[in-house]
Amino acid sequence: MSALRTTAAVAGSLLLAVLTTAAGNAGVRPGTAEGAELVKTGWWWAANETPLDETVVAPPQPTPPNAPKGTLPVSAAGGEPEKFTALEFRLEGEPGGFVESAVLVLRENADAGATVNEEAAKVLACPVTETFWADGASAAWKARPTYDCDLASAAGERDARTGLWKFDLTAVAALWTAEGYRGSTSVALVEGTEGPESFQVAFDGPAKKGIGFAFAVGDAASAPAFPASGGAPAGGATGAGSSGSAGSSGSSLSGSLADSGTGTAGPLATPEASAAEAADPTVAPVAPAATTPASAPLAVPAWYSGIPAGGYALLVLVLALGYLVMLALGPDAQPAAGPARHGVSRALDRLRTVGAALTTRGRS
């Protein structure tokens, strides 16, 4: 019975530790921010377009009824972009730092009609290539910022049970801190359908606490160098640029940033170059180019890395409480009637009992 009681106490403590760890590793949630600050948001509607005669001032279009106030919609009509959203961040790391990880989580708005044909919805996160853009809601289509999904992109992963979308922005954010990059620290959320699909997803904005993100920026000494010949263009692709990367999943990094080698030999010497050096001793060896990968592989965190600081104190407290309860209970899981005697006290009791028995026997 005592062994069963001890096992139950230990099992309860371990269960509490597992629950605490699971809560710490729950991941990024809407309404949380880490490693960056959300500076501004905006979204644009294709129907809010100027007339053919650009000299005539067009009246502003009313907000579409299927985009509730305070939401950030992304939609496609027949495979063409109809609405798209942009978010701008300010990273806490030093300029030129190395982005180790970047995660963005968005929550769908639950109002009727805000999300339509979500099964076919595909949303891409692409870097905005303009240095500045003006925020707004249902803003004029011609005022939309340019973006380029060929530089980098991240496909949103939707959880049908919770309505949360997760974007791995590591490759996109790696551009923001690279030396020579001239775009803004902004991401455009655009449709990424490959066929004539139509859908809309309206995300809750910052006022509804529907945005969560976590950025981890490393030391500036390990930051990649953005090639001067392949820097971000002054204007990126819109619409076609997003659909060109629609087949990718997760995050991807393409273009000149991924091929950051310098010189004809590249970052590593080729076998042909090594053979030429061996055959002709007058040929100067080619030194490997000192390059840094565009994005470092994410290290798998230890099981205890997500436990908050207070979780350790709570775990120690529960273990100590379980131990005290185990000592307080008797062998039958009942409070002990009196103090237990151990060691020398128990031996002396036995001697007194044996002596009393011998004395009684001798008298008889």
Secondary structure, DSSP 8 states (H G I E B T S, - for coil): -HHHHHHHHHHHHHHHHHHHHHHHTS---TT-EESEEEEEEEEEETTS---SSTTS--------TTS-TTEEEEEEETTEEEEEEEEEEEESS-TT--EEEEEEEEEB--STTTSBSTTT--EEEEEB--S----EEEE-GGG---B-TTTEEEE-EEETTTTEEEEE-HHHHHHHHSBT--S-SEEEEEE--SSS--EEEEEE-GGGT-EEEEEEE--GGG--B--GGG---SS---SHHHHHTTT--SEEE-GGGT----SSS-SS--HHHHHHHHH-TTS----------SS-------TTTT--HHHHHHHHHHHHHHHHHHHHB-TTSSB-SS----THHHHHHHHHHHHHHHHHHHH-
